[in-house]
Structures are given as structure tokens and as C-alpha cells.
Amino acid sequence: MGDSTVWTVAIAALTGGTAVLASWVTSRGSTQAARIQAETAARSQRAERLRESRRAAYLDLIEETHLMGELFWDIAAALRLPDSADRTAALRTLHDRQVAGYGKIRRCARVVELEGPPAAAAAALTVQKRTGPFHAALTAALSGDRDSHAAFDAAFSPFWKALEDFVEAARTAHQRE
């Protein structure tokens, strides 16, 4: 009877030890699985926030560029008017609006530059730079340069091409995310 009690106690201790070990291994596995799942969810959320932030930056630049384009049409129409005090006053007002619009485009381009990726950032900065010839032509018109209208009109194609290139770069970046 004594041997059987010893064996029973030994088997019980072994079984209990195995159960404790199995519980510990299971607990570690569950903890590790939960950590991996949490990290994966956090990475996914960060990626989605970045994607949405970039998309918002792209849309803001596109919107401001279109508003600037509309302003450029108004300036082109004013440049076609005969020289007069009213034309000069209109051009000064439009010049002020153009400077304010440039500030918005510059801010939007910088946000795209911050958000990335590099191809979209470079295309955004090109859009910003393509407003320069319009500004130079308008400034020249206010100084009395009669050829400024032609220079202003010549700036349209590169400006819209830069916008098209930006939209393509933004689309490509957005699809890769």
C-alpha cells in the first residue's frame, strides 16, 4: 500500500506540474499573439491615417490650383481690356488676389512635400513654381509692359501640364498605398 501511495502522489505531482507548464506555455502564446495582433492593428491604423492625410493634402492642392486657374482667366480677361484707370485698378485687385492665392498654393505644396512621397512632393512644387510666370507677366502689365498679355497667355499650358503631372503622381502614390 505504501508503494502505491508514493506512485499516486508522484503521478499526481507530475500531472499537476505538466498542467502548470502547459498553462504557462499557453498563456505566453496567447500574450504573444495578442501583442502581434495589437501591433498589426496599430500599423494598419497608422497606414490608413497617412493615406487619408496624403489624400487630403493632394485634394487641397488640386482645389487651390483650380481656384488659381480661375483667377488667371479673370486676369487674362482684364489684360485684354484697353489701357485705362479702371483696367489698372482691376489688375491691382487681381494682383492682390493672385499673391494671396499663391500663398495658399505654396502652403498646400509644402504640406504635400511633408506628407510625401517624393514624386508627389516634386510634382507639387512644380505646380507652385508654374505660377511664377503669371506673376511676372501681371507685374509687368502693371508696369506698363504691352507684351505682358502674350507672356501671361503662354504660361497657361505649362501651368495646367504641371497640374496634370501632379494629379498623375498623386494617383500613382495613392494606389501604391
Secondary structure as the mmCIF struct_conf table of DSSP 4:
data_model
#
loop_
_struct_conf.conf_type_id
_struct_conf.id
_struct_conf.beg_label_comp_id
_struct_conf.beg_label_asym_id
_struct_conf.beg_label_seq_id
_struct_conf.end_label_comp_id
_struct_conf.end_label_asym_id
_struct_conf.end_label_seq_id
HELX_RH_AL_P HELX_RH_AL_P1 GLY A 2 LEU A 79
TURN_TY1_P TURN_TY1_P1 ARG A 80 ARG A 80
BEND BEND1 LEU A 81 LEU A 81
HELX_LH_PP_P HELX_LH_PP_P1 PRO A 82 PRO A 82
BEND BEND2 ASP A 83 SER A 84
HELX_RH_AL_P HELX_RH_AL_P2 ALA A 85 GLU A 115
HELX_RH_AL_P HELX_RH_AL_P3 PRO A 118 LYS A 129
TURN_TY1_P TURN_TY1_P2 ARG A 130 THR A 131
HELX_RH_AL_P HELX_RH_AL_P4 GLY A 132 LEU A 142
TURN_TY1_P TURN_TY1_P3 SER A 143 GLY A 144
TURN_TY1_P TURN_TY1_P4 ARG A 146 ASP A 147
HELX_RH_AL_P HELX_RH_AL_P5 SER A 148 ALA A 154
TURN_TY1_P TURN_TY1_P5 ALA A 155 ALA A 155
HELX_RH_AL_P HELX_RH_AL_P6 PHE A 156 ARG A 176
#
